[in-house]
């Protein structure tokens, strides 16, 4: 059996264009995109292949939790409504 040593200094890196993720409290992945919900309810996404960050400011809602299932995302917002999102 062979073991590969991974140097931690090479395994982690800071991503360019990173928005403020202070107190981010939840993250999940859907269709090669990561979704992050901050403690303030802000929804942020990151696509690793393009290194693009997107902040969803125009939604007008703050999100408490989110998850993905069957290529869709589901969120509960500040009004306790269940919202369904289908990415392109």
ABEGO torsion letter per residue (X at the ends): XBBBBBBAAAABBBBBGBBBABGBABBBBBGGBBBBBBAAGBBBBBBAAAGBBBBBAAAGBBBABBBBBGGBBBBBBAAGBBBBBBBX
